[in-house]
């Protein structure tokens, strides 16, 4: 009886330890990215603000992909526009490091995910329990494109959407930190 009680208590202690360990791992992996300190110098230049429908948002995304020299990091909710996919493939083929994280729920037969993956572009699928609703592209560690604009025909031609282009190393680094957090939580296959 005493041995059974000791074994039960030991099992309970081990169980509680494992629960605490699992909670710590989940908290560290899923905790929010800390905000940018407000005392940090966020000097920046707004290079353009664009609106759709038919306001040139997709053309701006392509414009900045074509100008990338070193790296393009993308977090995207919906990505079905072949024209942007073509520009990304061209950048990849000319030696630009391209990484793309797709929201899992938006990968379908129309998604650019499979085409980019087949070409060898580093793509991952966001699998954390939060909806990855970002629409962000970081170019060469200094240019950030962000806004509500999804990379889809409906966003370009039908929806009221927006896109802002910002030149700032500090802003780009903040977005890069968020990108790397999500990238590291993501998987390489659906």
C-alpha positions as CSV (number, residue, x, y, z in Angstrom):
1,X,0.0,0.0,0.0
2,X,2.8,2.4,0.9
3,X,4.7,1.5,-2.2
4,X,1.6,2.1,-4.3
5,X,1.1,5.5,-2.7
6,X,4.8,6.5,-3.3
7,X,4.6,5.4,-6.9
8,X,1.4,7.4,-7.4
9,X,2.9,10.5,-5.9
10,X,6.0,10.1,-8.0
11,X,3.9,9.6,-11.1
12,X,1.9,12.7,-10.2
13,X,5.1,14.8,-9.7
14,X,6.5,13.6,-13.1
15,X,3.2,14.3,-14.8
16,X,3.1,17.8,-13.4
17,X,6.7,18.4,-14.3
18,X,6.0,17.3,-17.9
19,X,2.9,19.5,-18.1
20,X,5.0,22.5,-16.9
21,X,7.7,21.7,-19.4
22,X,5.2,21.5,-22.3
23,X,3.6,24.7,-21.2
24,X,6.9,26.5,-21.1
25,X,7.8,25.2,-24.6
26,X,4.5,26.2,-26.0
27,X,4.7,29.7,-24.4
28,X,8.1,30.3,-25.8
29,X,7.2,29.1,-29.3
30,X,3.9,30.8,-29.5
31,X,4.4,33.9,-27.5
32,X,3.8,37.2,-29.3
33,X,6.7,39.0,-30.9
34,X,7.7,41.8,-28.6
35,X,6.7,45.3,-29.9
36,X,9.3,47.6,-31.3
37,X,10.5,49.9,-28.5
38,X,9.0,53.3,-28.9
39,X,12.3,54.9,-28.1
40,X,13.9,53.1,-31.0
41,X,14.8,55.3,-34.0
42,X,12.4,54.2,-36.7
43,X,13.5,56.7,-39.3
44,X,11.9,55.7,-42.5
45,X,10.8,56.9,-45.9
46,X,7.5,56.0,-47.4
47,X,8.1,55.2,-51.1
48,X,4.5,54.8,-52.0
49,X,0.9,54.1,-51.0
50,X,-1.3,52.2,-53.3
51,X,-5.0,51.1,-53.3
52,X,-7.0,48.6,-55.2
53,X,-9.1,47.7,-57.1
54,X,-6.9,48.4,-60.1
55,X,-4.6,50.7,-58.3
56,X,-1.3,49.0,-59.2
57,X,-0.7,47.0,-56.0
58,X,0.4,43.9,-57.9
59,X,2.7,45.9,-60.2
60,X,4.4,47.4,-57.1
61,X,5.0,44.0,-55.6
62,X,6.5,42.9,-58.9
63,X,8.5,46.1,-59.2
64,X,10.3,45.5,-55.9
65,X,10.8,41.8,-56.6
66,X,12.6,42.7,-59.8
67,X,14.9,45.1,-57.9
68,X,15.9,42.6,-55.2
69,X,19.6,41.9,-55.2
70,X,20.2,39.7,-52.2
71,X,17.0,38.5,-50.4
72,X,13.2,38.4,-50.4
73,X,11.4,37.2,-47.3
74,X,7.6,36.9,-47.7
75,X,4.8,36.1,-45.3
76,X,1.5,35.8,-47.2
77,X,-2.0,34.9,-46.5
78,X,-3.4,34.4,-50.0
79,X,-1.1,34.1,-53.0
80,X,-2.6,33.0,-56.3
81,X,-1.4,35.7,-58.8
82,X,0.8,34.0,-61.4
83,X,2.4,37.3,-62.4
84,X,3.9,37.7,-58.9
85,X,4.8,34.0,-58.9
86,X,6.7,34.5,-62.2
87,X,8.6,37.5,-60.8
88,X,9.6,35.5,-57.7
89,X,10.8,32.6,-59.9
90,X,12.9,35.1,-62.0
91,X,14.4,36.5,-58.8
92,X,15.2,33.0,-57.5
93,X,16.8,32.0,-60.9
94,X,19.1,35.1,-60.8
95,X,20.4,34.1,-57.4
96,X,18.3,36.1,-54.9
97,X,17.6,34.2,-51.7
98,X,13.8,33.8,-51.6
99,X,11.8,32.4,-48.6
100,X,8.1,32.3,-48.5
101,X,5.7,31.4,-45.6
102,X,2.2,30.5,-46.7
103,X,-0.9,30.4,-44.5
104,X,-1.9,26.7,-44.4
105,X,-5.6,27.3,-44.8
106,X,-5.0,29.2,-48.1
107,X,-3.0,26.6,-49.9
108,X,-5.1,25.2,-52.7
109,X,-4.8,24.1,-56.3
110,X,-4.7,27.8,-57.2
111,X,-2.0,28.7,-54.8
112,X,1.5,29.6,-56.0
113,X,2.9,27.3,-53.2
114,X,3.3,24.2,-55.3
115,X,4.8,25.9,-58.3
116,X,7.4,27.8,-56.2
117,X,8.2,24.6,-54.2
118,X,8.6,22.5,-57.4
119,X,11.1,25.2,-58.7
120,X,13.2,24.9,-55.6
121,X,12.2,28.1,-53.8
122,X,12.4,27.8,-50.0
123,X,8.7,27.6,-49.0
124,X,7.1,26.7,-45.7
125,X,3.6,26.3,-44.4
126,X,2.6,28.1,-41.3
127,X,1.2,25.6,-38.8
128,X,1.1,27.5,-35.6
129,X,-2.5,27.7,-34.1
130,X,-2.8,31.4,-35.0
131,X,-4.1,32.5,-38.4
132,X,-1.0,33.9,-40.3
133,X,-2.8,36.9,-41.8
134,X,0.4,38.8,-42.8
135,X,0.8,40.3,-46.2
136,X,4.5,41.3,-46.0
137,X,7.5,41.3,-48.3
138,X,11.0,42.3,-47.0
139,X,13.5,43.1,-49.8
140,X,17.3,43.3,-49.2
141,X,16.8,44.0,-45.5
142,X,15.7,47.6,-46.1
143,X,12.4,47.7,-48.2
144,X,9.1,46.5,-46.6
145,X,5.8,46.1,-48.5
146,X,2.8,45.6,-46.3
147,X,-0.9,46.3,-46.0
148,X,-4.1,44.5,-46.5
149,X,-3.3,43.5,-50.1
150,X,-3.4,39.7,-50.7
151,X,-1.7,38.5,-53.8
152,X,-4.8,37.4,-55.6
153,X,-6.9,38.5,-58.6
154,X,-9.8,39.5,-56.4
155,X,-7.5,41.7,-54.3
156,X,-6.1,43.3,-57.4
157,X,-9.4,43.8,-59.4
158,X,-12.3,43.7,-57.0
159,X,-11.5,44.3,-53.3
160,X,-10.7,47.6,-51.6
161,X,-7.1,46.8,-50.5
162,X,-4.0,48.8,-49.6
163,X,-0.2,48.5,-49.9
164,X,2.5,50.7,-48.5
165,X,6.1,50.6,-49.4
166,X,8.6,51.7,-46.7
167,X,12.3,52.1,-46.8
168,X,13.8,51.6,-43.4
169,X,16.4,49.2,-42.0
170,X,14.8,49.4,-38.5
171,X,11.3,48.6,-39.8
172,X,12.7,45.9,-42.1
173,X,14.5,44.3,-39.1
174,X,11.4,44.3,-37.0
175,X,9.5,42.5,-39.8
176,X,12.4,40.2,-40.4
177,X,12.3,39.2,-36.7
178,X,8.6,38.3,-37.1
179,X,9.3,36.5,-40.3
180,X,12.1,34.4,-38.7
181,X,9.8,33.5,-35.8
182,X,7.1,32.3,-38.1
183,X,9.6,30.6,-40.4
184,X,11.1,28.6,-37.6
185,X,7.6,27.5,-36.4
186,X,6.6,26.4,-39.9
187,X,7.0,23.2,-41.8
188,X,8.3,22.4,-45.2
189,X,5.4,20.4,-46.5
190,X,1.6,20.4,-46.3
